[in-house]
Every structure is written in structure tokens, then in C-alpha cells.
Amino acid sequence: MSSKPHFRSRLRRTALLPLVIAAAAAACVRGASVQPAPTPVYAVSVRNTTAAEIVVSYDDGAASRALGTVPAGRTERFVIAAPASTTVDIVARAASGNATFQPVTVQLVAGSTIPVTIR
């Protein structure tokens, strides 16, 4: 008769084992972090056909943000992350401050580089 209590105890432990494993697995799943969806990234390629280095920025309707400089006769690619709007004005001015150029309005497309020429 002493073997029956031992058998029941072992049976209970064996029956509980899958529940313990399931609980541990569920705890691991709950510990996983949730990441927000990635923000689309856009790009523009600015070609400077002028004789002067230019400073380039963009205006998305909410704010104006600097992109960088483009030497005379060169082309530079700039990345625009999380703009307030996908329609932006590309604004250029001479690095010397002597001239500003007509803004160029572009429609940004995620995954594509939009060409812009400054004359």
C-alpha cells in the first residue's frame, strides 16, 4: 500500500509538467517588446547646376529642416525621415548667402530617390 501514495504523487507531477512548461512559455512571450511600425524614409538627389556651392533644406509645411550642402556642378543625395507631409519644398541658397533659388516642390515616394535640379 505504500506504493500507491508514491504513484499518485508521481502522477500528479507528471500531469502538472505540461502546465508548468506552458506557463513558462507564456511568460516568455509576454516579455517580448513590441516595436512600432518603421517610419518611411524618403530621399532626394539634388543636382547643383550653379557656379556656387549651395545649402539645401526642405519645408514640409510644419518646419524647415537643413539637409546639407552641394558643391557647384555636383549632385548629392539626402535622406528625409518622418516628414509632416510627403509634399515638400526643396529650398536652396548660395552658401555665401548672396543668392536664393526658386523652391522646388516634390512629392516624396518611400523607397525612391526623387531628382531635384537647382538652376
C-alpha positions, 0 to 999 in steps of 0.5 A: 500500500505504500506504493500507491501514495508514491504513484499518485504523487508521481502522477500528479507531477507528471500531469502538472509538467505540461502546465508548468512548461506552458506557463513558462512559455507564456511568460516568455512571450509576454516579455517580448517588446513590441516595436512600432511600425518603421517610419518611411524614409524618403530621399532626394538627389539634388543636382547643383547646376550653379557656379556656387556651392549651395545649402539645401533644406526642405519645408514640409509645411510644419518646419524647415529642416537643413539637409546639407550642402552641394558643391557647384556642378555636383549632385548629392543625395539626402535622406528625409525621415518622418516628414509632416507631409510627403509634399515638400519644398526643396529650398536652396541658397548660395552658401555665401548667402548672396543668392536664393533659388526658386523652391522646388516642390516634390512629392516624396515616394518611400523607397525612391530617390526623387531628382531635384535640379537647382538652376 
